[in-house]
Amino acid sequence: MRKAQSKNIVILTGAGISVESGIRSFRDNDGFWDQYDQQAVATPNGFRKDPQRVLNFYNLARKKLVDFEPNAAHIALAKLQQEYNGNVTIITQNVDDLHERNTGSEVIHMHGELRSGLCNSCNHRWLEEYEQTLEDECENCGKKTCRPDVVWFNEVPYHMEKIKKIMDTVDVFVAIGTSGEVYPAAGFAATAQLQKAKTIEINLNPSFNRSFSQVIKGPATEIVPLWVEKMLEENKLFG
């Protein structure tokens, strides 16, 4: 029997995959984010109006990251990326580092990273492990225009050209724990369908996105490891 070619798998993850590690999303009514006005701490205008408030918010969020650990879903996706005989691209809308922490995963952070700093003047980036202040000087240009390296509402997500090229060759597209409401990520499944790719949604509560050929309902920590083992087994037989 002729073996099939290994497929190009693209995985998009959203807040739902990190919720099971204890990180609440913007949409949760009882989480860390719910204590703050999104317009005040997650928009360019909010930063212009009160930069200290914004820095305080992200300093606290960055500090709290150490309280959380990668869960079974993060670990399973890392295993798929490492063991699959083909290309596995992980794109995340999350700004946490749970995908790559102690897993070796390579991840495209389309909405930026909490543990990264950005200079508004020269776009220089650096690993940010401490508290940012208004007096911080960019190590590249020397200006006091440092900010969190996250994509705020009304800003363009990162790496879109790279993501477009990856989506041009996708064979299997999987969305995990994402609401399907935030563009441009919400349009990835439709793009995958145009490429004749198989489209799968894994979600605790399925989204209203109708571009998925298969919807699997359940916790990511339970469903994702099972799905990964299935993909690896098929890969051994036909990859």
QUIBELWO-V498527 format. One line per field, one symbol per residue. psi: psi as a letter, one per 40 degrees, with the letter a starting at -180 (. if undefined). Layout:
psi=???
This chain:
psi=hhiiiiihhhhhiadddedeeehiidehefaddeeihdddefiddddddgdddddddddddddedeeiiiadddddddddddehgahhhhhieieifddehedeihhhgeeahdfiihhedeeiiihheahiieehhhedeeigfiiigihiheihiifdddddddeeehdhhhhhfidedhiedeedddddddefihhhhhidhiieheehehhhhihdddddddddddddddddde.
